[in-house]
């Protein structure tokens, strides 16, 4: 697997800077976006299993002369209620707490994983875990902060998420969830989407590529809407961002790609127009859907329909 700096990989996968959302490509987070993130965190409440949030004013938070982050203990997110992934004993245990920064010999993740994350441009903490590249900015904001550990995430470090918008001529496919507002189909990218095994994925072999994102998009629509998208369809990544919300932590955060899939309008007649998990909406309804959506979904939809 070719290993490059995370921001360089961003540029290679999505070279058009007009498609770069918050946190993509190493660009700074705007004050407007930080205000939006702060409001989301304030209104969402603390997720199950998450402790208090850590800030740069918290006692014990320091950056060493070598650039290592020393993160205080007592701010871990160890929610495992929904976790189904089994962890090998030599990898990051999501239930293992952050070592106190004064501890002489803190536990360490594998040297191989540490070397990989250093090569990808991530800063490490006292336990050798890769740290959120926007962490220092987020803990400097007294309204935001970050928890430590993996929280509800299945994997340490960055997890890629794909949102999918299927456009068929005058119609657009959206998910039907628990709310009346249409939602984007989405899921994390799985190891099988890239043709690697789970253990390889856990130790950092996550070869993010456009081909893998397309495989993930087809799987997501097949699983969630029951619609087999043709391989010959037109696939276009229209947006990339690193969201900030209640569940992202120092050691587990998301990179979201929005993919537009263009198919023939004739498929609308042959595919289920209405279903338990999805429904077709006319292009004329997009404005109303955007108005009802969250700010992050608004950006994704606008990018897909541009």
HELIX and SHEET records of a PDB file:
HELIX    1   1 UNK A    6  UNK A   13  1                                   8    
HELIX    2   2 UNK A   17  UNK A   19  5                                   3    
HELIX    3   3 UNK A   24  UNK A   26  5                                   3    
HELIX    4   4 UNK A   31  UNK A   44  1                                  14    
HELIX    5   5 UNK A  111  UNK A  119  1                                   9    
HELIX    6   6 UNK A  135  UNK A  139  1                                   5    
HELIX    7   7 UNK A  191  UNK A  194  5                                   4    
HELIX    8   8 UNK A  198  UNK A  202  1                                   5    
HELIX    9   9 UNK A  210  UNK A  225  1                                  16    
HELIX   10  10 UNK A  267  UNK A  270  1                                   4    
HELIX   11  11 UNK A  283  UNK A  285  5                                   3    
HELIX   12  12 UNK A  286  UNK A  292  1                                   7    
HELIX   13  13 UNK A  295  UNK A  305  1                                  11    
SHEET    1   A 2 UNK A  62  UNK A  63  0                                        
SHEET    2   A 2 UNK A  69  UNK A  70 -1                                        
SHEET    1   B 4 UNK A 185  UNK A 188  0                                        
SHEET    2   B 4 UNK A 157  UNK A 168 -1                                        
SHEET    3   B 4 UNK A 171  UNK A 175 -1                                        
SHEET    4   B 4 UNK A 278  UNK A 282 -1                                        
SHEET    1   C 4 UNK A 185  UNK A 188  0                                        
SHEET    2   C 4 UNK A 157  UNK A 168 -1                                        
SHEET    3   C 4 UNK A 252  UNK A 263  1                                        
SHEET    4   C 4 UNK A 234  UNK A 241 -1                                        
END                                                                             
